[in-house]
Amino acid sequence: MSKRRAHKRKSRPRGGRRGGATKVAGSGFSRPYMEKSRFRSIPREFEIALPYYYHDERTGGQTTQAERKFTLCEFDTIIPRYCAELYQIYRHARIMAIDIHMEVVNTSTSEPLLVALGVLPLVNVSAITDPKQIISVPGTTVRQVGVSQGMSRTAITRRFVTEKMLGELTIGSQTYLQTYSEALSSAVWTELPCIYAGTIAAKNGATWTGIIDYRVTYHLRFSELNVPSLGIEDAPPAQPRLVRRIRMHETEQEEEDMGDSDWTKPPSVVNQKRPLKVNPNNVSGASLRILK
């Protein structure tokens, strides 16, 4: 091999031909670009974590609890960021897990605070009036916050997996699917698990003030591609048969109760008789005398 050919071979760029072209494996041609230009289509199932934040200030002094509930299988009107936009693409969503970071700052100068975080059925969570009622429930996290001295605070971070709290797979039932209209509505499955987060003064009946921040992350699985303009979500709901029958009965009853004075008499219709055309050639003389 001559020195000139060896020099040309060494100066050629590695990994392709001249001009930066890259040879595609398994094909007999090169492509003159390096950027990726083939992408995946929209997946039929999309898994994502969406954030939610709630700030609660109790500055007026109160004796009752400050509580917040997060249902594990329903949104219960709590819509995390970008969830509404994803519902324009997908019809259903499942809550696979919820991460909660609860931070409580005590601004009371005389009363410590009691903070509790746990999971119970929604029917029980709705009846809780004091965090002390769930301290003995297994899995409950409890903290106490001292009186205000600079920055008296505490933080609780917990992760709640829906499958673990239910005791069964969420993908095995249509019950755990949530449409957008259901997400905007209140929870209806009172026997399903719900996260309870409550704060109150440690002494019974004492007034307290504080600031509570909830940073929640919803781990969601969206499914079933959706076209809103072709769906029935935006259409007015059909009335049940019983409702239609009741309204028809009410309309008939109103018409029966209306008196004659409530009705407008329709104009009379004058029926003008057309003159009888008689052909003398087809009528006998007796008939003509009768017609005359």
C-alpha positions in Angstrom: 0.0 0.0 0.0 1.4 3.4 -0.9 2.0 6.1 1.6 -0.6 8.4 -0.1 -3.4 5.9 0.2 -2.5 5.2 3.8 -2.7 8.9 4.6 -6.1 9.3 2.9 -7.5 6.3 4.9 -6.3 7.8 8.2 -7.7 11.2 7.5 -11.2 9.8 6.7 -13.7 10.5 9.6 -14.6 7.5 11.7 -18.1 6.0 11.6 -19.2 7.1 8.1 -18.4 8.4 4.7 -17.3 11.8 3.6 -19.4 14.8 4.5 -20.5 13.3 7.9 -23.0 10.9 6.4 -23.8 7.9 8.6 -24.3 4.5 7.1 -27.5 2.8 8.2 -26.9 -0.8 9.4 -28.5 -3.4 7.2 -29.1 -1.0 4.2 -27.1 0.0 1.2 -27.4 3.8 1.6 -26.3 6.5 4.0 -28.4 9.2 5.6 -27.1 12.8 5.6 -28.5 13.7 9.0 -27.8 12.8 12.6 -31.0 13.9 14.5 -33.7 11.4 15.4 -36.8 11.8 13.2 -38.9 8.7 14.0 -41.0 8.8 17.1 -43.6 6.7 18.9 -47.3 7.4 18.5 -49.5 8.3 21.4 -49.6 5.3 23.8 -52.9 3.8 24.7 -51.9 3.9 28.3 -50.0 6.8 29.8 -48.4 6.7 33.3 -47.4 10.0 34.9 -47.0 11.7 38.3 -48.9 15.0 38.7 -48.5 17.5 41.6 -51.1 19.1 43.8 -50.6 21.8 46.4 -52.8 23.2 49.2 -52.0 26.0 51.6 -54.1 26.2 54.8 -53.8 29.2 57.2 -55.5 29.2 60.6 -54.7 32.6 62.0 -58.0 33.7 63.8 -57.7 31.2 66.7 -60.1 28.2 66.7 -60.8 25.2 68.7 -61.9 22.7 66.0 -59.6 20.7 63.8 -58.1 21.5 60.4 -58.5 18.4 58.3 -57.9 17.4 54.7 -58.9 14.1 53.0 -57.6 12.5 49.9 -59.5 9.5 48.5 -57.3 6.8 47.1 -59.7 5.6 44.4 -61.5 8.8 43.5 -60.4 12.3 42.9 -63.2 13.8 45.0 -63.1 17.2 43.2 -59.3 17.4 43.8 -57.7 17.8 40.3 -53.9 17.9 40.2 -52.0 20.1 37.8 -52.3 19.1 34.1 -54.9 16.4 34.8 -57.7 18.3 33.0 -55.5 18.6 29.9 -54.7 14.9 29.9 -58.4 14.1 30.1 -58.7 15.7 26.7 -56.7 12.8 25.3 -57.6 10.0 27.6 -61.1 9.0 28.9 -60.2 7.2 32.1 -57.6 7.5 34.9 -56.7 5.3 37.8 -55.0 6.5 41.0 -52.2 4.0 41.5 -50.5 5.8 44.5 -50.4 9.1 46.4 -47.4 10.7 48.0 -48.1 13.3 50.7 -45.7 15.7 52.4 -47.5 17.5 55.2 -45.8 20.4 56.9 -47.3 22.1 60.0 -46.0 25.4 61.6 -47.3 26.3 65.0 -47.9 30.0 65.4 -49.6 29.7 68.8 -47.5 31.0 71.7 -49.3 29.0 74.4 -50.7 25.8 72.9 -48.8 22.9 71.3 -50.3 21.1 68.3 -51.1 17.5 67.5 -50.8 16.2 63.9 -52.1 12.9 62.6 -51.9 11.2 59.2 -53.5 7.8 58.4 -55.9 5.8 56.2 -59.4 4.7 56.9 -62.6 4.1 54.9 -64.1 7.3 53.7 -67.2 6.8 55.8 -65.0 6.8 58.9 -62.8 9.7 57.8 -65.9 11.9 57.3 -66.9 11.2 60.9 -63.5 12.1 62.5 -63.7 15.4 64.6 -60.3 15.1 66.4 -57.0 13.5 65.2 -56.8 11.8 68.6 -59.5 9.4 67.4 -57.2 7.6 65.0 -53.9 7.6 67.0 -54.5 3.9 67.9 -55.2 2.9 64.3 -52.3 0.8 62.9 -50.2 2.7 60.3 -51.1 6.2 61.6 -48.3 8.7 61.9 -48.6 11.2 64.8 -46.5 14.3 65.6 -46.5 17.0 68.2 -45.5 20.6 67.5 -44.3 22.8 70.4 -45.4 26.3 71.1 -44.2 29.0 68.7 -40.6 29.9 69.4 -39.1 31.1 66.1 -39.9 28.2 63.7 -41.8 25.4 65.6 -42.7 23.0 62.9 -42.9 19.4 61.9 -43.2 17.5 58.6 -44.7 14.1 57.7 -43.9 12.3 54.4 -45.9 9.2 53.5 -46.5 7.1 50.5 -49.8 5.3 50.1 -50.2 2.6 47.4 -53.7 2.0 46.3 -53.2 -1.7 45.7 -51.8 -2.2 49.2 -54.6 -0.3 50.9 -57.3 -2.1 48.9 -55.8 -5.6 49.2 -56.5 -6.2 45.5 -55.4 -5.0 42.0 -56.9 -1.8 40.8 -56.8 -3.0 37.2 -59.1 -5.9 38.0 -62.3 -3.8 38.3 -64.0 -1.0 36.5 -64.9 0.5 39.8 -61.6 2.3 40.1 -61.8 4.1 36.7 -62.5 7.8 36.9 -63.8 9.9 34.0 -63.4 13.7 34.0 -67.0 14.3 35.1 -66.6 11.8 38.0 -63.3 13.5 39.0 -65.2 16.8 39.3 -67.8 15.2 41.5 -67.7 14.2 45.2 -66.6 10.7 46.1 -69.4 8.1 46.2 -67.7 4.9 47.3 -67.7 5.5 51.1 -66.3 2.0 51.9 -63.0 2.6 49.9 -59.9 3.8 51.6 -59.2 7.5 52.2 -56.2 9.4 53.5 -56.9 11.6 56.6 -54.7 14.5 57.6 -55.7 16.5 60.7 -54.3 19.1 63.0 -55.7 20.4 66.3 -54.5 21.8 69.7 -53.0 19.1 72.0 -55.2 20.3 74.8 -58.9 19.7 74.5 -60.9 22.8 73.7 -57.9 25.1 73.5 -57.6 27.8 70.8 -54.8 27.5 68.4 -53.3 29.0 65.2 -51.1 27.5 62.6 -50.1 27.1 59.0 -50.4 23.8 57.1 -48.9 23.0 53.7 -49.9 19.9 51.7 -47.7 18.8 48.8 -49.4 15.9 47.1 -48.2 13.8 44.2 -50.7 11.7 42.3 -49.3 8.7 40.5 -51.9 8.1 37.7 -52.4 5.7 34.8 -54.5 7.2 32.0 -56.1 4.8 29.5 -58.5 4.7 26.5 -57.9 7.4 23.9 -60.6 9.9 23.9 -62.0 12.4 21.4 -64.2 14.9 23.4 -66.1 16.2 20.4 -67.3 12.7 19.6 -68.0 11.5 23.1 -71.1 11.8 25.3 -69.4 13.5 28.3 -70.4 17.0 27.2 -74.0 16.0 26.2 -76.8 16.7 28.6 -77.6 13.6 30.7 -80.7 11.7 29.7 -83.6 11.9 32.1 -84.6 8.7 33.8 -87.9 7.2 32.8 -89.4 7.8 36.3 -88.5 11.5 36.0 -90.0 11.8 32.6 -93.2 10.1 33.8 -93.5 12.5 36.8 -93.0 15.5 34.6 -95.6 14.3 32.1 -98.1 13.7 34.9 -97.4 17.2 36.3 -98.0 18.7 32.9 -101.3 16.9 32.5 -102.4 17.9 36.0 -101.7 21.5 35.3 -103.8 21.4 32.1 -106.7 19.8 34.1 -106.5 22.5 36.8 -106.6 25.4 34.3 -110.1 27.0 34.0 -112.0 28.3 31.0 -110.7 31.8 31.6 -107.1 30.6 31.1 -107.8 29.2 27.7 -107.9 31.3 24.5 -110.8 30.3 22.4 -109.5 29.4 18.9 -111.1 31.2 16.0 -114.0 29.6 14.4 -113.5 27.9 11.1 -116.3 28.6 8.5 -116.9 25.7 6.2 -118.1 27.1 2.9 -120.0 24.5 0.9 -119.1 24.3 -2.7 -121.9 24.6 -5.2 -123.2 21.4 -6.5 -122.6 21.0 -10.2 -125.2 19.0 -12.0 -125.0 17.8 -15.5 -128.6 17.9 -17.0 -127.8 15.3 -19.5 -127.1 12.7 -16.8 -130.1 13.6 -14.5 -133.6 12.5 -15.0 -136.6 14.9 -15.1 -137.7 13.9 -11.6 -134.3 14.5 -10.1 -134.2 18.0 -11.7 -137.6 18.9 -10.2 -136.3 17.8 -6.7 -133.1 19.8 -7.1 -135.1 22.9 -8.2 
